[in-house]
Amino acid sequence: MFLSVFDIFKIGIGPSSSHTMGPMVAAGRFLEALQRGDDRVAGSGPVARIAVTLHGSLAFTGKGHATDRAVVLGLLGFRPDDFDPERAAEREAELAATGQILVPGLGRVGFDGLDGVVFDYGPPLEAHPNGLVLRAFDAAGGLHRSETYYSVGGGFVLTEREIAASGLRGDDAAADRPFPFASAAEMLRMGALSGLRIAEMKRANETDGRTGDDLDAGLDRIWAVMDDCIDRGLRTEGTLPGGLNVRRRAPAIHRALVAERGSNSAQPHAVNDWLSIYAMAVNEENAAGGRIVTAPTNGAAGVLPAVIRYYRDHCVGAHHGGIRDLLLTAAAVGGIIKTNASISGAEVGCQGEVGSAAAMAAAGLCAALGGSNAQVENAAEIALEHHLGMTCDPVRGLVQVPCIERNGLGAIKAVAAASLALRGDGEHVIPLDNCIETMRQTGLDMHSRYKETSLGGLAVNLPEC
């Protein structure tokens, strides 16, 4: 399965790619299947009512991630990439008043809104911790159609049959691409044979069926949304929703850093504070349900934008082409990780989210700063290696504590990893592929309470007061 840069980087909304964007997409897919008449139960009447059940991590942390509302919005016809909050509020009010959704081609269909989404706190479904089942019934209560979906991280959604046919990560990279690498070893070998940098190989793969101008326009749009998200987060004050009363900190820290510029009081390590607030600004926006880019997930969406902003505003010799190369290289590494392990916190813990994001950002920054392919692979390995074993334990199921600060530290680690790799020659002991496999194995061994269920770790060790 070829993973495009636009598969890895999806424009959507917060607070979660797997728990918000994915369920919204799944609900939309279910509606489209109903409209086409796919897999209709023989003898069933027209669709009269829809019901939804959330399982596993989607149930345990669904309230904190607004999963139930995301499903409702998906059934109302909204999609993450073009979400209109004002129109959504109007449609939600109409649903609350009528108890029906208007589906083109099907007419009015009964749905109980948020009450129509059931949280099943029993064992998760077998294929993946993030499962949801959507069912449609006829007027007599007979089953019209049923489908099970899995939100497997980063906004990717697979049906039960799709998983059975090709597995969670699909088959190997598409063989018809110019450089069909599915592992870091293959990527390095193809680079050595072709004499091309990783970004150049990724560009060749992306422009097989797309013009270079279209690719650049898409990359520029992705960065523009990321950059705008940083700016919104740096200027927006207030308290984040959800009941934890977490105050947005990025604006105040940003003002202090700006005031220190050029003064003798500024410490050399203040650059870490800049990296942190860029990442925190994004994740504070994500926690508030703002417009976001999966990188590779919403929970880890601040790491890569922070490193790109650091490259653009703080690094000597930065240029716009470097940002495009950074994104392409990061996407190449992210695709390898997703193909061979996971980017889902519910599957492997936060090592799969912030760890993957840090590896992607480190690789991208190393490439943008002129690193060789071997150095780029080394940078990704260093960053991922030092996130191994990181649990996903969001307090109250909200993507706030420890997620917001964790993105800041992930960005700092990414820059440090890129710098270390650039100081070396690319030779190192543990290849990136082996590190990715270690993450996969560690995720399998990790207890479910530490994988986005809010049943362990920091999520249950709050002060009593």
N, C-alpha and C positions, 0 to 999 in steps of 0.2 A: 504494500500500500504506500504510494508516494504521498508524503506529507509536505504540502506546499508551505512557504513562509506565511501564507494567508490562512492556513489551517492552524499553525502554531500561534499566530498573532490574530486574534479575532476581536473586533470592536463589539463591545457589549455593555452590560450594566453590572453594578455590584449588588450584593456583596460577595457572590461566589460563582465561579464558572461552572463548578460541578453541581452545586446545590441551588443555584438560581438560574443561570443561563441554560444549563443542560435540561432541567425539567421544563422550562419554557419552550425550548426547541422540541422536546419530546411531545408535549401537548399539541404543538403545531403540526407535527408529523402525524399524530393520531387523527386530527381533524382532516388533514389532506387525504389520509387513507380512507376515512369515512366518505369523503366526497367522491373519491374514485370508486368506492364500492369494493375495496380490497378485502378478501377473506371474510366476507359476510357469512354468518351462520345460516345454513340452509333452512328455509322456511320462516326466517325471522321477518318481522315487520319493519317499517321505517324507524329510524332512530328517534327516540322520544326522550331519553335521559342519558346522562354521562356520569360516571363515578370514578374516583381516583383513589388509589392506596399507595402510600409511601412506605418503603421498607429500609431496614438497615440504617446507615448513617443519615440518609435523607429524612428518616423519621426522628432519630435521636437529636439531630441538630437542625431540623427543618424550620422550626420556629425562629431560631436565631438567624438563619440564612434566608428567611422569607420564601421558603420553598413552596408553601401552599399558595401564596400570592403569585409566585412565578407560574405555577401551573394554571391558575385562573387566567392570568394575562395571556398565556399561550393559547388557551381555549378561546379567548376573546379576539385572537388574531394578531397579537403583538409578537415581535421578534426582537432579540437582543440588539441587533446591529442598527435598527432604525427606530428604537423605542421612543415614543412621544408621551412624556409623563402627563401632560394636560389631557390629551385624548384618552389615555388610560384611565384617569380619574373619572371621566365622564362615562366610559363604558362600564367601569366597576359600579358606579352609582346606579346605572340602568339595570345591571344584573341584580343588585341588592333589592331593587324595587320590584322586578318582575320574576326573578328566579329562572330566567331563561337567557340563553345566548342565541344570537341570530347567526346561523351558519349558511353562507352562500351555497345554494344547491340543495340544502337540507331543510331550510326553514328554521323555525324556533325549536330549540332543544332545551329540555329541562336540565338545570344544573344548580346545585345549592351553594355556589360560590365557595368561600373558605370552608363552610361546613360540609361541602361535598368532597373535601380532601381528607382522607382518613390516615392517621398516623399509626402504623403497625409497629409496636415496639418488641415484637418477637424476634426470632432469628432472622438474619438477612437472607435475601434470595441467594441462590447458590452461585450464580455466575460472577457477581460483583457486589460490594457493600452498598453501592448507590443504585437501588432498584425502585422502579415505580410501575404500577399496573394501571392501565386505563381501560375501562369497559364502557360499552354503549349498549343500552337496552331498548327494546321496543315498548309500545304502550302497554302491552300485557305483562311486562316484566321479564320477557324472554331475552336471552343474550343475543345481541346483534353482532358484536365484534369485541374481541379482547386482544390487547397487545401488551407485552412486557418490554420495558425499556431500561437501559442502564446508562447512567451518566458517568462516564469513565474518566473524567478529568479534562480540564481545559476547554469545556464546552462541547466535547465530543459526545455523541449519543449513538448507541448501538441497540438494536433490538435483540431479543433472545436468539432469534434465528441467525442474525448477522454474527453474533458471537460464536454460535455453534459452527457456522460455516468457515470463519476465518480467524477466530480467536480474538482476544481483547485488543490486540495491537495490529491485527491484520497480517497479511503475508509480507514477504520481503519487499524492499523498495521496488517500484515499477521498473521492469527490465527494459522498457522502451525509452527510458530517459538516457541522456548522454553519459551521466555518471551515477549509476544506480547503487550508491553505497547504502548499506543498512547497518554498518558498524563503523567505528572509528578506524579500525585497521584497514577496512576497505577504502575509506575516505583518504587515508594517508597513502595507501598504495596507488590509488587512482591519481592523486595529486603528484606523486613522484613520477609516474609514467607520462602524465600529460604536461607536467611543468606548470600547472595552474595552481593558484591559491584556492583555498576552500570557498571563499566568496565567489570566485570566478566559476567554479564547478557548480555551485548552487545556482548561480545566475543562469548558467547554461541549462540546468534542469528546469528552472522556472520559465525560461523563454522558449521552451519546446511547446509551441501552441499559444504563446503570448508574446507580444512585441516587447522589446527592451524599454520603450517609452512607457508602455502600460505597466510594466513591472516597477519602474522607477516611480511612476505616479502613485501606485499602490503602496510602495514603501514610504514615500513621502507622506501619504495620508496616515499611515500607521504611526509614524513619528509625530506628526502634527497632533493627533489625538492624545498620544502619550505626553507630549510637551504641554498641551493645553491642560491636561489633567494635573500636571505638576503645578502649573500657574494657579489653577483654581484652588488647589489644596494649600498653596502658600498664602492665599489671601482670604480664605474663608474661615471665619471664627465660629465658635459654638461648641455644643456638646453633641456627641454622636448618639444616634438612636439605639434603642435596645434595652435600656435600663441599667447599664453599668455606669452611666454618667461619666464616660471617658471624654475628657476635654481635648479638643484639637490643639496640638502643640506646635505643629509646623509653622504657622504664621508668626508666633511670638519668637521662636528661635530664629526664624529667618530675619526678622527685624533686628535682633541682637547681632547677628552675623554681619548684616549690612552695615550697622553702626560701627562695628569693629574694623571694617576694611581700612587699610592704610595706617592703622594706629599701632603703637608699640605694645598695646595690651593683647593683640591677637596672638594666640598660641599656634605653633606650626601644625599641631594636630587638629586645628579647626577645620581642615579639609574633610576630616571624617564627619564633622557636624554638617557640613554642606551635603555630603553624600547621604547622611541619615535623613535630613529634612526633605531632600528630593524624594526619597523613597517613602517616607512617612506621609508626605503630602498626598501621594498617589493612594496609599492605603487608607488614609483618612477619608478621601473621596470615595474609595471603594466601599468602606464601611457604611457610608451615608447613602449608598445606592446610586452613586454617580456613574458617569460614562467612563469606561475603562477599556483597556486592551489586555486580553489574556497574554501573559508573558512568563511561563506558559499557562498560568492559571490566574484567577483573580486574587486568590490569597497570597500569591507571590508576585503580583503585578507591579510592585514598586521597584524591584531590584534592577531590572534592565533599563527602564526609563531613567533611574537615578544615575546609572553608569553612563548612559548616553549623554545626559545633561552634564555630567562631570567631564566627559571627553570633550564636548563642545565648548564649555565655558572655562575649563581649567587646564586642559592639556595643550602643550605646545604643538603647533602644526595641525590642529584639528581642521577638518573641512567637511563639506556636506557629503561628498562621495564616501568619506570614511564612515559616516552614519549609516549609509546604505550597506556598505560592506559589513559593518558591525551587525546590522539586523540579519543579513543573509547568513553570516557565519553563526550567529546565535541560533537561528532557525535550523541550520544543519545539525548542530549539536543537540538541540531540543528534539528534533525528529529521531535521532539515534537513541536518545534516552527513552522516548515514548515507545519506540519500536521494540526495545529490548528490556525495558523495565516498566516504569510507570511515572506519570506526573500527578497522580491522584493521592491526596492526603488520606482519603478513606481506604486506599489500597495499601500504601507503603509508609504513611506518615508524612511529616513535613519535609523530610529529606527529599521526597519526590516533588515537592512544590518549591520551597525556598532553595533547597539544595540544587535542584535542576536549574532554577532561575539563575543562581549564582554561577553555575558551570557555564551556562549559555552566555551570561554577561561577561565573564572572565575571558571566554574564547573570543567573543566579539571585540572586546576592548584590545586584547592582544593583537588581533588581526588588524584593527584600525590603526594601531600604533606601529605597524610594520612587522609584526612577528611572523616567523615561518610557520608552515603547517604543523610541524612538530612542536613548536612552542605553543601554538594555539591549542593543540590537543593536550599538552602538558598543563596549560592554564585551566582548562575545563576540568581535568582530573584533580588538580590541587583543590579547586573550589568545591567540587562534589565530595571529595574525600573527607573534608573537614565539616561536612554536614551529615555524614553517615550516622544513622541511629536517631536522628532528630524526630521527636514525636509530634503528632498533631493533636493538641489538647486545648482547643479554644474555650475560654471561659464563657459559660452559658450559651455555647454554640455560636457565639458572635465572632466575626472576623476582625477582632480588635485587640484582645489581650491573649497571647503575646504577639499576635500576628503583625501588628503595625511596626513595632520596634524590631521585630525579627527581620523584616524586609530591609530596614536600615543597616543592620549588622550583616545581612546577606550581601548588600551592595559593597560594604567595606571589605568583606572577605573576597569578593569578586575582583576588586581593584588590586588588592594585595596579591591574589593568585596570579593575575595577569602580569604584575610587576616582577614577581619571583620567576615566572616562566621566561620573561624577556631578559632576565639576568642570566639565564642558562642557555643551553644549546638544544633543548628539546629532549635530551636523554633523561629518563627517569625510570624508577623501579616498577611501579604499578601502571599498566596501560589504562586508558580511560574505559575501554570495554570491560576490563576486569573490575574496575570501580563501579561501573553501572550494574554489573552482575551482582556485586556485593550488596549494593543498595536493594536490588530485587530480593535477594535471599534474606536480608535483614528485615525487609517489609513483610515477608512471609512469616518470619519468626515473631514479629512484633504482635503483642496482644491487642485485640480489637479495641480495648478501652483507650489505647493510645493512638487510635487511627480515626480521628474526627467523629467520635461519638460523645465527647465531653463527659466520659465516665471515669477518667483517670488523669493523672498528672496535675498540671496547674489548674485544670478545670474543677478539681474537687479539693484543692488545697488553698482555699480563700480564707482570709480572716473571718472570724465569727461575728465581729462587730459590724 
